[in-house]
Amino acid sequence: MTAAIEQIMRTAPVIPVLVVEDVAHAEPIARALVAGGLTVLEVTLRTAAALDVIVAMKRVPGAIVGAGTVLNPSDLAAAIAVGAEFVVSPGITAPLGKAAVASGIPFLPGIANAGDIMRGMDLGLSHFKFFPAETSGGRPALKALAGPFGAARFCPTGGITAQSAPDWLALDPVLCVGGSWLVGKGAPDLAAIEAAARAAASARSAGPAA
């Protein structure tokens, strides 16, 4: 499980965090993101269409589709039932953590402090989503948190932008970032999504801002 989530996190520097209301938009959005070089897609379970969106996006060649905003074991079971390839949660609880570990699915739980990381490590986890990244102290906070937990690796999410992503990616324990800037609400502008994905896919090589 740890190796699997690390492999997913290393696949692309930015994981699009997607809130998709209309399942008809799902496949075109996924095709545009994959064409731009972002193949790991997080579909948040914040809409009634989310589970159907996961199914639709999985039809796109090259897409690795997971479920985000997984809050409890029933969300986890629903995501697994529709074929989610990984799950992401905004926080970590014992019931969800134990159920995710038992299921064997690659799992990226949210953490915001040292206690969260310790609870995750007690479950055998070492890869975490730092959330909400900017309002939890930003890069200085993550650097301080990473100090005592040398084996931990992170995907900061929350308030990260196309401009700040390279700065986050320059931190050693950061394998990728989550971003909601790639896809706007409503009918998707597929050319704009592909262009944003292409820029994001090169975010690590862009280096931090001076």
N, C-alpha and C positions, 0 to 999 in steps of 0.2 A: 504493500500500500504506500509506504513512504517513497520507495523508488518510483512508483507509478505517478504519484502527484508531483515529484520533482521533475520527472520527464515532461509532464504536461506543462509545468511552470516554465521550463526551459525552451519550450517549443517556439514561443514568440514573446517579445518583450512586453507587449500590451495585450491584456485580455479584455475585450469589449464587454461591458456590463450592460445588458440589453433589457429594456422594458418594452415589450411588443404587445400592443393591444389587439391587433388584427392578424390572424394566422395567415391571411393572404399575403402579408408583407414578409413573412418569415423567410421563405426560401430565397427571394430576391436579395434581402438584406444579407443573408449568410453568403450567397454567391459573391456579392460585392466585397464583403470583408475578406473572404478567402482569396479572391482575385488580387486584393491589395496586400496579401501576405500575412493576414491575421487569421489563423486557423483554429484557435481555441476560443470558443464562444460561450459566455455565461448568460443563460436565459434566466432572469429573475422570476421567481414565483409570485410576482406582485399583481398579475393580471389573470383574469378568468381564462384567457387563451394560452397561458404559459406552457402547460403540458403539451398541448397540440403544437405549439411553436417548436418545442424541442423535437417532436417527431418530424415536423416538416424540415427543420434545419439539418437533421441527421441525414436527409436525402442528398445533401450537397456533398459531392466528392471532396475529400480532404478536410472536412469540418470535424472538429472534436467538440462535441456539444455537451455542456453540463448545465446543472441547475443551481441557481443562486437564490438567496433569501430562503434557504432551507432552515426552518425554525425548530422542528421537532421530529420525532421518529415517523409520524404519519406523512409529513412532507417528504422525508427521505424515502419512504416506501413508494410514494407516488412517483417521485423522480426516477427511481430505479425501475419501476414498472414500465415507464415509457422509453427506457433506454438511455437515460442520462449517463454520460461517461465519467463524470466527476460531480461532486457537490460542494457548494460553498455556503457557509453560514455567516451571519453578521456577528455572532458571538459563539461561546462554547458553554454547553451544559452537560452534566453527566449523562442524562438520558439520551440526548442526541449523539454525543461523542461515543458512548458505548455501542449504540445501534449502528453508527457509521463504521466503527472499527470492526464490529461483528460481520457487517455486510461485505467488507473487503473493498468497497468502492473507494477510489481516490477522494480524499476528504480534505478540504481547506477551511478550517474553522477560524472565525474572527477573534482577534485578541486586541486589547487596548492597554494592557498593563502586565506587570510581572506575574501576578497571580493567575491571570488567564493562561499565560505561557506554561506555568508550572502545572496547572490542571490538565492542559493538553499533553504535556510530557508524561504526566502520570498515566495517560491512556496510550503512551507509546508514539505520540505524534511529535513531529519536529518541523512541520511546514505550516505556516499560518498566514492568514490575511490580517494585515494591520489596518484596523478600521475603527472609526473614521479617521483616516490618516492625517489630514491637515488639521482638524480640530482636536486631535489627540496629541498635539505637540509637534507635528511635522517631522522633518528629517532629524532634528536634534533629539527628539524623544525616541525615535526608532534606534538611532545610534546608541543612546544610553541603555535602552532595553536590550539590545543585541549583545552588549558587553558580557553579562553574566551567563548568556545562553549561546555559547559558541557554535553549537550544532544546529541552532534554529535558522530557518530560512523564511523569507517573507514575500508577500505580494501586497504592498500598500494599495489601498483603495479608499476613495472618498475625498473629493475636492482636488484630485490630481488633474492636471490639464496637459494639453499637447506641449505647452511651453515648459512645465515643471517636470514632466516625465523623465527626461534625460538626467536631471539632478537626482531623482530617486533611484534610477537604474544604476547610477554611479556608485551607490553604496554596496559594499561587498556582500552583505547578507540578503540583498534584494535580487530575486530571480526574475521578477516581472512586476508589472503594476496593473491594476484594474482601472478601466476608464469608461466613463459614461458619455464622453464628449463626441464619440465617433458617430453615433446615430441619434438624430433628433426625434421629436415626437411627430406623429402624423404620418402622412404618405412619405415614404423614403425617397430621398434624392440619391439615387444609386451611384451616379458619377461622383458626387461629393463624398459619399461613404467610402467608395473605393480609393479616392484620393487621400482621405483622412487616414484610411488603413495603411496605405503605402507609406505615408509620412511616419505613422506610429511604428510600423515594422522596422524602421531604421532609427528608432529613438535611441537605442543603446549605442549605436555607432556615432550618433550625433554628439555624444559627450555632454557633460554638464555645462550649464550656462556660465559664462565668465563672471 
